[in-house]
């Protein structure tokens, strides 16, 4: 299922798009907006995989909306549906997946949907490749000094010493390095088995930290701690059952 939102300042145009998408079981409309400002809020809240978007809209037009999506590094595909053909070049410069002209033609619309399904399948295949790499690493009992992590269709070799932390957000495991952030579909426990145990600590069920990046340790409630890491702007909790291990590893007296 591919989750979508529909953005157009004209309700009949939104209704037509919703009707067309409802006829395809692989697509689900999870929201709609009548201008770019509403759309951006929806995108940040609902995290749709696809945005079907008009260009000429009040407050924030479709081109400016795409610029904001790019600047915020939001992972979503944009398909423009518009009566104006003169913005096509600019749209593709902003990484639009497709550019459909009103009135919509069924065959052209189906081609666009097929393209979107292909992109999702390719993304899934890329993630499976990452899983395979990580599985091969985890099968080995030797702790590894390097990992291969996937980002934007490319695998990057990453030194374990460059990993700041690994954490779970919205059911997705995220690996933060000194200059990048990656997503991974292995569990924290599986990744923990790969990393050098003398450098890393699973301080909480949602966090693994690199002890070498600890900037400060803050005493917290019930004799626990919160940890601030260099290059990571969140304070990380330390669970009660890991407090003693942190004190031992960091020689807290």
N, C-alpha and C positions, 0 to 999 in steps of 0.2 A: 504494500500500500504506500502510495506517495501522497504525503500531506501537502495541500496547497492553500494559498489565500488568493482572493480575487480583488484587484484594486482598480476602481474606475469611478469617476465622479457622476456618472450617469447610471441610475439604478437599472434601467432596462438592459444596459450592456453587461452589468454584473450578473443579472438574472440569466441572460443568455449563456454566459460562460459557465455559470453554475449548472445550468441545465445540460450543457454539452459534457461537462466533466462528470456529472452524476450518471451518465450513460456508460461510463468506463469504470469497471470495478477496481482497476489498479490505482485510481485517483480518488482522493477524498478532500472536499473543500472544508477546511476547519475555521475559516474566518473570511470576512470581507471588509473593505475600507473604501471610503469615498475620496480620500486625498492622501498625499504622500506622508503627512505627519501621522495620521491614523495608521497607515500601513507600517511605518517604522516601529511604532509602539507594538503593533500586532506581531511583527517579525521578531522583535526582542522577547515578547512574551510567549508566543506559540512555537517559535523556531520551525517554520514550515520549510519543506524541502524545495518548493517551487513557489514563485510569486508571478502570477499573471497580472500584468500591469499596463495601464494606459500611460500615455506620455503627458498630454495636456490636462493638468489638474490644478485646482487651487492650492494655495499654501506651500506645497512642495511638489514639483512635477516629477514625472517618472525618471527623467535623466538625473536630477539631483538626488532622488531617492537611491538610485543605483550607486552614486558616488558615496553616499553615506554608508551604504551596505559594504562597499569595498573598504572604506576607511576604518570601519569597525570590525573588519575581517569576519563578517557573518557568512557562514557556509550555507548559501541558498542559491538556487538557480533562478534567473529572471527570464521570463518570456514576455516580450512586449506585444500588446494587442492594441493597435492604434489606427486612426484614419490617416495619419501623416506618414508619408514615406521618406521625408527629407531627414529624419533623425536616425536612419538605419545605420549609417557608418559610425556615428557617435555611440549608438547602442552597443554595437559589437566591440568597439574600443573599450567599453565598460564591461566586457565579458558576458553580454547577454547570450543566452542559449539560442533564442530564436526571435524573429520579428514578424509578426502576423498583421496583415492589413485588414481593416474592417471594410465591408462586411466579411465575416469569416467564411471561408470555403471549407467544406467538410474534409475533403482530401488533404488539403494543406494543414488543417488542424490535426488530423490523424498522424501526419508525418511528424509534426512537432511532439505529439505525445509519445510516439515511438522513439524519437530521439531522447526524450527525457528518461524513458524506461531503460534505454541503452546506457545512458550515463550512470544511472543508479546501479545497474548490474555491474558496470566496470568498476565503480567505487567499491562494491561488495567484493569483487574478485581481488582488488588491490588489498583490501583489509584481510582477506583470507590468506594472501601471500605473507602478510605480516604475521598472522597467527602461526603459519607454518614455520617461519623463521624463529619465532619465539618458542614454539614447541620443540624445535630441534635444539635450541639452547637449553631449555629446561630439562630435556632428557639427559643431558650430560650432568654428572654430579659436580663437575668442576665449576666453580664460580667464575663468571666471565668478566673481563675488563672492558668489553665492548658489547653493544647491542645494535641491531639494525632497526630503525624506527621509520614509520611511513608518514609522509606529509605531502599533500598536494600532488599525489601521483608519483612521488620519488621516495626511494629508501635511502636513509641517511645513517651511516655508521656513527654511533655516539659512544664516547668513552664514559664509563660509569662514573669516573671522577668529575665529569661535567654535569651530571644529573643533580639538580638541586633537591627535588622532591618528586614523589609520585602521589597522586591523590584521586579520590573519586568525587565527581560532580555530575549530577543528573544521571546517575547510573553508568557513567562513562569514566574509564580510567584515563587520567591525563598525566603525562610525564613532562616535567619542566626541566629544561637545561638552562645554562647560563645565557643562551640567546634564542631559544626556540621553545615551542610547546607542541607536544605530540599527543595523539589519541591512540589508545590501545584497547584491544578487546580480551586481553588476559586479565585474570584476577590479580589483586594485590599480592595474595599469597604465592601465586605462581611466579610473579616478577621478583618477589623477595628471594625465592630460591636461586635466582640467576645472579643477583647482585653480590658483591663482596660483603660478607657479613660484618667485617670489622669497620666498614665505612657507613653502613646503613642501619637504621633502626625503624621497625614498624611501631611507631609510638602511639598509634590509634588505629581503630579498625578501618579508618578512611585515609590514613596517611602513612607513607614511608618517607623518612627524611635522611638526607646526607649529613652526617654529623659534622663534616668539615665546613658546611655552610652555615652553621649556627652562629648567629650574630649576638643574640641575647636569649636568656632564659628567665621567664617571668613567673614568680610564685603565684599560684592560683588557689581556688577553693579546695577544701578537703585534702590539703597537702599534695595537690597536683601542680602541674606547670603548664605554661603555654610557651611556645618556642617561636622566635622570630628568625627567619632565614635571610641571608644576603640574596638579593635579587628576587624575592618573593614577598608580595605586599600583604599577605594574610598572616595573622597569628595562628599557629597550629597547636591544637590541643594535645596534651599527653594524657592518656587514660591512666586511671589509678593503678591498674595492674602492670603498667609499663614505667611507672615513676621510678621504682627502685632500679630498673635496668638503665634508665637515663642517668640517674645519679651516679651509678657505678661507671658507666661508659664515659661520662663527662667529669668524673671525679669531683662531684659536688660534695663538699664537706659539711 
